[in-house]
Amino acid sequence: MNSMTPHDHRFVPLPIQAAYNWTIASLGHGDCSDAVLTHKDKLLTGRQELWGVPFMLGPQDGANNVILLKDQEVELILPQPLHDRQLLFVHAADFKESFTSPDGIINPMMGTPRLGETVCEYVLHYSDGTEAAFPIRRRYQISEFQLKWGENSFESFPHIKPRTMVTNSDVLHKEAPAIPWGQSQLRTTFPGFGSGMHHWLYALNNPHPDKELIRLVMRPADGTAFIFGITRTSLATNPFRWDARRKARYVSAPGFVPQPFGDNANIGIDLGAIISAAPALEYNHASWLDNPNPPLPAPKQHEWIVEYTAHPDAHLLIRGESPAAIPLRELSASSEWSLMEHTLRRVTVRITEQSSGSKVAAKIHVHGAFGEYIAPLNGHRLPNAHWFEDYGTEYVQDFHYSAYIDGEAEYKLPLGSVYIEVTKGFEIRPVRKHFTITSETNVITIELERVLNWRHKGWVTADTHVHFLSPQTALLEGNAEGVNVVNLLTSQWGEMFSNLGDFDGKTTIGSRENGGSGEYLVRVGTENRQHVLGHISLLGYEGKMIVPLCTGGPDESGLGDPLEATITEWARQCREQNGLVVMPHLPNPRAEGAAALVLGEIDAVEMCSFENVGINPYSLSDWYRYLNCGYHSPAVGGTDKMSQQTAVGTIRTYSLVRSVSFTYDTWMSSIRSGHTFVTLGPLLEFQIGGCVMGSLMQLPGSGGTLDIVWQVSSVTVPVTKIELVVSGLLREEITVDPEVGQYAGHWSIPVKESCWLALRIRGKYHDQSEMIAAHSSAITVIVDGKSCFKSTDAVTILEQIEGSTAYIKTLATRADEQTYKRMLMTLTSAHRALHNRMHQHGILHQHSAVDQHDHHHHAIGRTMNHHASQRSRIRRISGYGIKNNSIHRHGGHKHDHGDGHEHHEHHSHGQDSSAHDDGDPIS
């Protein structure tokens, strides 16, 4: 923004045209260094505003437009006597090299530029005949056009002032980012950023403003100097030195949105910079304080918190508003602006456990009277919620920011009202309190009360799916969120890899063996991925990393990567290395994971909640169909955390570790046993006749009555309904009062056939929609020795395996022939395993088969011609071409397909006779 205002009397450029003795365009060899000649087109001329100060530099035409101070002094006669307090120079020194010996040693070592060497001298002459001389030294009052990194000037600034900038992810897609991605995370530039040739700004203090200053003499000393322009001012302090940051509340006109960034900025400060302009937030403290479930803050209409740093005599500039320029000294007199408290008190905030008084890690949020976020001294004031762009320990929830601390943090708090929120997991009551900060406040201590003690009962919490944190940061965030086990997963995104160096296949961070307490653990595993076939989380395995991490090309692996492994093969290798296999973020990518589950290579399926709005019924629908077919993988919860918008353990696993000490290995065993539930807040216990979640119950052929007992508690998510799910269908339901927080009950359910049962909890935050907030793993009931098997679900699982096979055959980039055939054989094995079960259960099904087994009907020769004649009638178009459909009705006849699995079949030879033709997947 142009900061010059029509009646700005703070600065007056001096007319120094008479003193110019050289033309930039005519500079040649012998006048200055070759480095300056190479870049002389970047030397400044004309009217310039530098750090908010106006300068009139030399003309852009062919006239003399610079003072070249080299061989003789230059005198400037002032047109009238001056009494200004400061003269502001735009100048620079030519390059000067130090002697370097053949061995590379510089002696004496003065640096680059040569520290303290006097380039020239400025002498002020007064009407009474006195004078004041000022040596102008390199790296003090002047410096060279270009610098070595880290050898900045002590008393002068490069001509481009620092400014606020947005991260590349905040830039609109139509704009090309001008700053590299990593550097954009700074959110601020530095003095001189973007300049190829630094011009240096120096404020020379007039020691005798009471006297008449009549002329200025500039004398060369050692080297060459360029003087471009001089501006006078009577400001009391250096205009290039800004005060510490401050905040102000601004009520704008309707429709005006402050934008301090880039060329389109509509708000700025001439002698300073806007740091940020964010909506003021309404926390509604009357309902926020001491409330375990307050609504998130809402932005106030037309009200903003503007943070800035500036010289006290700066002007605030607003494009399109009236007045357009407001002196900061008069800001408090404006009806639209009010300065916020800027006297800050350094305060220690300490979080302790009520029962023991010991310090505990937690998540903390602090805001001031206007809802403005206050970060700890070692925290981000503007956390970045973009994907893989923030490495701090913060949590971003819309406009509500929090930080993770180890139990104690240092803050600079404004005097007056501050509001503090502290949370730690699902078993500790959240704290939201008001404090008044005075000049005597040194320490604030907040006690946390554990009101639910599922941990004491043997339940251990875990997040099965976390990315992009360092192990130590994951340990802190897990501790602060009450998550006992954090699985930090190495993976690949195209040519980007995460946490590669953190994987060693053996270390559990936080374990007693690793020097930790043993209560909070982090283990680095891998998430191996293929964009069509699926993802698989490989947790806690030992030894070498299972590679490739990703395969088959973008968007998971790199362009041109051939398909070298299946989900099933990765899972099998993990289990061979004593690891735990989790099918992540069920159901998608929804394909070959079905084969791994059918072959028994999956230990658990993972529920995610990407938008933190509950367990997705779509995910449950996918899980239920596996349960309906007798594949009883327990449920776990994982966040798939990739940014600060997701907290570790937002959705988490509770698993039962009882009768053994808690370690990472015993945690994996508890997952395999299925004693688990998934939750976003409510905690539950669920038993049938003394059998816990994950158990297998046997009933005789006559069935029986199940005695179901449950308990539900919550201190975070208000519970609204408690439901009993039987084989995927709602069987029982009760509506509860969300304010109560603790519930218990039982049902008696008659059962005549095999089924599975689980507890499903719904909850609701304030004005948000009701969500599925928790779900138990299933208890399986086997009647008369017959496992669950639902034909319609089995067919959908079979189709996934067939589709995965089709992808490998047709679209996937092939590796070597042996790898290709091995992968197809893996899928063939899964297909046959499920297909045989369908035979065993006498299923009538239509599918696109992958196995060539014409001998399937060898005993029924008279049906073969019928099969052949029917093939053209039952062909159908699929996503990858034309496939053969087959209709089967199977019963008890047994035969062997040659793959190690037996088929049990009965055949009817009437209108329902099979038309069966399943192509060979590896021919």
Protein Blocks (a to p, Z undefined) as FASTA:
>chain_A
ZZbdfklckbccddfklmpcbdfklgcehjacfklmmmmmmpcehjddeehiacddddfb
lbdcbdcdfkbccddddfbdcfbfbdcdddddddddddddfkopacddebjadehiafbd
cddddfkopacdddddehilbccfbdcehiacfkbccfbdcdddddfklpcfkbccfbdf
klmmnopacehihiabdcdddddddfblmbccfbdcdddfbdcdddfbdcddfbfbdfkb
ccddddddddddehiacdfehjklcbdcfbbcdfbdcddddehlmlmgopabbcddddde
hiacddddddfkbccddehiacfbdcfklmmmpmkbccddfbdcddddddddfklopacd
dddddddfkopacddfkbcfbdcfbghiacbdcddehjaccdddehiacddddehjdddd
ddehjkbccddddddddfkbmbdcdddddfbdfklnopacddfbdghiafklmmmmmmmn
opabacdddddehjacehklmpgolaaghiaknopnolaccddddddddfklopcddehi
ahjddddfbghiaakbcehiacfbdfklmmmmmmmnopacddehifbdcfklmmmmmnop
afbdcdddfkonajafklmmmmmmmmmnopacdcdddekiabfkbcghkaacddddehia
cdfklmmmmmmnopacddfkiacdddeehiaehiacdddfklpadddddddddfkbccfb
dcddeehiafbdcdddfknopacdddddddfbdcdddddddddehjbccddfbdcddddd
deehiacddfklmmmmmmmmmmmmmmmmmmmccddfklmmmmmmmmmmmmmmmmmmmmmn
opacddddfbdcfklmmmmmmlmmmmmmmmmmmgccdfkbccddddddddfbccdehnop
acdddddfbfklccdddddfkZZ
